[in-house]
């Protein structure tokens, strides 16, 4: 299946990558919902163990959809201000390696704040059922593969939340089935995206 992409390069040297990445994904999320679009994936060509990287790219089988998406006011304004550098909409090169970027919500459960919120929810439900709340002793944190955070803000509630993203190699190209955030998951969404790292400048 032929696919197309465009990349967004964050130019400021001291950029908050989690915040800028989250803003771009929010724009994509709104675009997808407004136009009822499926099959749009996100890839991070400059991903490393220490950073999500200063480039995000959007991938879709329909070049026209990406040509419309790249004209969103946020991208245009940020490029005009010198904060972003946008590529053209390009064909994904042949023989790219395939990868998945997975939103893994289970990662959040290892953090104290998230555990506390989860216990409060469970306590509230138990009290609503008229039951005693006796939480099991917390299990020692398990080891988790490398992940990076993406900072998001809900448009409806204005509450901040975090997406925990992990990278996974894939043997072959899979059908582009992604969440409305452009990510795969451990269960429902198994889409792959091309590894564009050999084709994207790092600076």
N, C-alpha and C positions, 0 to 999 in steps of 0.2 A: 504494500500500500504506500503510495507516495504521500509524504507529509511535508508541511512547510513550517517555518518558524520565523520569529523575530526576537532579537535580544535587546534587553535594557541594561545598559552599563551604568552603574552608579559612579559618578566622577569624583565627588568630594573624598579627600584622603581620609578624613576622620568620620566618615559616614556611619550612622547607626544602621547597620545592615539588616538587623532583625526588624527594625521599624520600616525602612524603605521597602524591604521585601514584602512585609505585611500589607503595606499600602497598595503595592502593585497587585497583590493577590486579592485584596478587597475590591479593587477596580474590576478585575477579571470576574470575581464572584457576582458583582452587580450586573455586569455585561451579560454573563451567562444566564442569569435568572430573567433579566429583562427581555432577552431575545430567544429564550428557550433553546439554548445551545448545549449540545453534548459533545463529547470526545475531545475537549481541550485539556491538554496536559501542561505541566510546569516542569522545567528542568533547570538545574543549577550548574552551568559549565565550569565554574571556578570553585566548586565545593572542595573542601579539604577537611582533614581531621579537626583542624582548629577553627574553621570558619565556613559559613554557608556560602561565602564568596560575594564578590561585588557585581555579579551578573545574574540576571534571571532571564529565562527564555520561555516563550509560549509556543506550543506546538499544536497543530491542527491539520487534518487532511484537506480542508477547504481554504485555499489561498485567499479567497474573497472575504471570508470571515475575519481572518487575521488583518487584512488590509483595512477593514472597518474598525477592528479593535485597536489597532495602532494609532488611530486618529482620535482616541479618547482625550478629552481636554487635559486630564492630569498628565499624561505622557507628553503632550505637546507643550504644555506650560513648563514642565520640569526641564524639557530639552531647551526651550527658549531661554530659561534662566541659567543654563549651563550646568545643571545638576545631573542630567541624564544624557546619555548618548544612545540613540535608537539606531538599530540596524535597519536595513530594508527587509521586506518579507522575502525569504529565500527558501529554496528547496532544500530539504534535509539531504545531505550527501549520502551516497550509497555506501553500504558496508559499515555504517555506524554500529558501534556496540550498543546494546540495549540495556537500560537500567530502569529502576523504579525509585521514585521518591515517595515514601510511605508516611502518611500521617498516623503515628502510633500513639493513641490516647493513653495506652497503658503506661507509658513513660511518666506521665504526670503523677501517677499514683505513688511513685517512689519519693516524692517530695513532701516534706512535712506539712506545708500549707494546704496542699491538695488532700492529704490524708485527713487533716483536721476538718476540712469542708465536707469530705465524704462521711466522716463519723457524725457530723452534725445532721446531715441529711438522713442518715440511718436512724439516729436518735429521734428525730422528729417523726419519722414514719412509725417507729415502734410505739412512741407515745400516742400517736393518732389511733393505733390499733389497741391501745390499752395494755401494752406489753411492757415488761421490764426491759431496759436496755443494758445488755451485758456484752460489750464488744470483745471479740477475741483479741488476745495479745497480738500486737503488731509483729509481723514476721520481719526478720532482718532484711534490709534492702538487698535485692538481687542485682547481679551485674547486668548492665544494659549496654548494648552496642552504641557506638557514637551517634549522637543526634545533635541537631541544632534547633534553636527556637525561632519562631516567627511571631512577631507581636501583632495582634489583631484588636480591633475595636468593633463591637456590635453596633450597627447603625440603629437598630430598634431600641436597645436598652442603654447604649453608650458605655457598656461595661467592657473592660479590657480582658482579653484572654490570650492564651498562648497555644500555638500549634507546635507540636514536637515532631520533627521530620527526620527520618532516617533514609539512608541510601542503600539500595540493594542491587546487585548485579542480576541480569536476566540472560537466559540462554538464547532467546529469540524474541522477535517482535510479537507482541500480543495485541489483541483488539484494544483500541483506545477507549477503555472504560475507566473513567475517573470520577471522583467526587466533584462537587461544585466548587471545590477549592483547587482543582487540578491535580490532586494527588491520588495515588493508589492507597490501598489499605491492606491489612493482613488477611482480610476475609472477602469482602464484597467486590472491591474494585481492584482489578488485576492488570490494568493497562501499563504499558511500558512507554518510555520516551527515549529518544536518541541521546547518546553521550556526545554532546557537542564540544567537549573540552579541547579536542585538537583543532577546532575551527574558530575559536573565540579568543581574542586578545585578552590577556590578564591585566593589562595596565590601561 
